[in-house]
């Protein structure tokens, strides 16, 4: 593990108050404040309506070190959702591309690049700390473009997409992503996968999941992931 910090100093509520007690947190939202503040605040309010006051935590981290710290500090006893609201590609989460801050699926410490000369170092998904809380019933929502695309760029390193790498590395109940772009509803500000073709607009979320109650069997490789696509939100 590259970075560990169990103190979790950056998680906040919507008013900017630091959250020190995570026992009741059910929804964690990571976001890039330069691009997804309004969307993340709308997501926060929606989750509060669903789970109640004091059940949602925000993290506007944009560096690899801070992301790893807050990832490990997710401490809810019954986490239900983890949202990643950043730009991205099929093997990288773009925390801050201007400052070259990325989380990569390749496993070799670099983001996906076409040539050796433009290699950029990045934090491996595999080097993130295991969250101290219980994510076994949670869904990880990767709300970035093409997190499961096998054709956007050549799959380097481990040969897996960002979505698949998160699913393989952590024991989430399900991981949601898409092979296409992601945009946010103009009025509701909710994320939707979409792309434009000659036949019109198409939307498909993709899921990698573990059958309920099979996490122990999954660790022994006796149960594999389920993989499916569906329209809309799960």
FIKE-596508 format. One line per 10 residues: for each residue x, y, z of C-alpha. Coordinates in steps of 0.2 Angstrom, whole numbers, m for minus. Layout:
<nuses>
X,Y,Z | ...
</nuses>
This chain:
<nuses>
0,0,0 | 7,17,m5 | m4,28,6 | m12,25,23 | m20,37,35 | m34,30,46 | m38,47,53 | m50,52,39 | m48,71,41 | m56,76,25
m73,69,25 | m86,82,27 | m105,85,27 | m113,97,15 | m110,112,26 | m91,109,27 | m91,101,45 | m78,88,47 | m86,71,50 | m77,61,64
m90,48,68 | m93,37,53 | m104,24,62 | m120,30,53 | m113,34,36 | m121,24,22 | m116,35,7 | m99,41,3 | m96,54,m12 | m79,58,m19
m79,72,m31 | m69,85,m41 | m75,102,m35 | m69,110,m51 | m82,100,m61 | m94,91,m51 | m99,101,m35 | m117,104,m40 | m120,86,m46 | m112,80,m30
m122,91,m18 | m138,85,m27 | m133,67,m25 | m129,71,m6 | m147,78,m4 | m155,64,m13 | m146,51,m2 | m151,61,14 | m169,59,9 | m166,40,7
m156,36,22 | m158,51,34 | m148,66,41 | m130,61,45 | m129,47,33 | m119,55,19 | m101,61,18 | m92,71,5 | m74,71,0 | m68,84,m13
m50,77,m14 | m40,79,m30 | m23,72,m25 | m18,53,m25 | m12,54,m7 | m29,62,m1 | m39,50,m11 | m30,35,m3 | m32,43,14 | m51,45,13
m53,29,4 | m46,19,18 | m55,30,31 | m73,25,25 | m79,18,41 | m98,16,41 | m104,0,48 | m117,m3,34 | m110,7,19 | m123,6,4
m115,17,m9 | m98,24,m14 | m99,37,m28 | m84,43,m38 | m88,59,m47 | m73,63,m58 | m68,63,m76 | m60,47,m82 | m56,34,m95 | m56,15,m97
m41,13,m85 | m39,29,m75 | m49,40,m64 | m44,58,m67 | m42,66,m50 | m34,82,m57 | m27,80,m74 | m19,97,m74 | m8,92,m59 | m6,74,m66
m16,66,m51 | m23,49,m56 | m29,33,m50 | m24,19,m62 | m31,2,m66 | m15,m4,m75 | m6,m10,m59 | 11,m4,m65 | 10,13,m58 | 6,23,m74
m9,29,m83 | m14,21,m99 | m3,30,m112 | 1,26,m131 | 20,28,m130 | 34,26,m117 | 39,44,m118 | 22,51,m111 | 21,39,m96 | 13,48,m81
15,40,m64 | m1,36,m55 | m8,28,m39 | m13,10,m43 | m31,4,m38 | m22,m11,m31 | m12,0,m19 | m27,8,m11 | m30,3,7 | m44,m8,12
m58,3,19 | m60,1,38 | m79,0,36 | m91,m13,29 | m92,m12,10 | m99,m29,8 | m117,m23,5 | m111,m7,m5 | m112,m3,m23 | m97,7,m30
m104,19,m43 | m90,25,m55 | m98,40,m63 | m84,44,m75 | m84,41,m94 | m79,24,m101 | m74,15,m85 | m78,m2,m93 | m73,1,m111 | m62,m11,m119
m59,m1,m135 | m57,17,m130 | m38,14,m127 | m28,m2,m127 | m29,m10,m110 | m11,m10,m103 | m3,m17,m88 | m15,m30,m80 | m26,m28,m96 | m42,m24,m86
m54,m9,m86 | m55,3,m71 | m72,m5,m67 | m66,m23,m67 | m50,m18,m57 | m60,m10,m43 | m72,m25,m43 | m57,m38,m42 | m48,m28,m29 | m62,m24,m16
m77,m34,m10 | m91,m22,m15 | m108,m30,m17 | m108,m23,m35 | m98,m11,m45 | m107,0,m58 | m99,9,m73 | m101,10,m92 | m92,7,m108 | m99,24,m115
m98,42,m109 | m107,49,m94 | m117,65,m93 | m128,73,m79 | m146,76,m81 | m149,95,m84 | m162,97,m71 | m160,82,m58 | m141,83,m60 | m140,63,m59
m127,54,m69 | m133,44,m85 | m122,34,m97 | m125,40,m115 | m118,40,m132 | m125,46,m149 | m126,34,m163 | m135,35,m180 | m150,27,m172 | m151,40,m158
m146,41,m139 | m142,24,m130 | m140,22,m111 | m132,7,m103 | m126,5,m85 | m115,m10,m83 | m113,m20,m67 | m101,m32,m60 | m109,m40,m44 | m107,m54,m31
m122,m65,m27 | m129,m60,m10 | m121,m69,4 | m107,m77,m6 | m92,m66,m1 | m83,m79,9 | m85,m91,m6 | m79,m77,m18 | m63,m76,m8 | m60,m95,m11
m64,m92,m30 | m79,m104,m28 | m91,m90,m34 | m87,m78,m48 | m94,m61,m52 | m110,m59,m61 | m109,m47,m76 | m124,m38,m84 | m130,m23,m92 | m146,m13,m89
m154,4,m93 | m156,17,m80 | m152,17,m62 | m151,2,m51
</nuses>
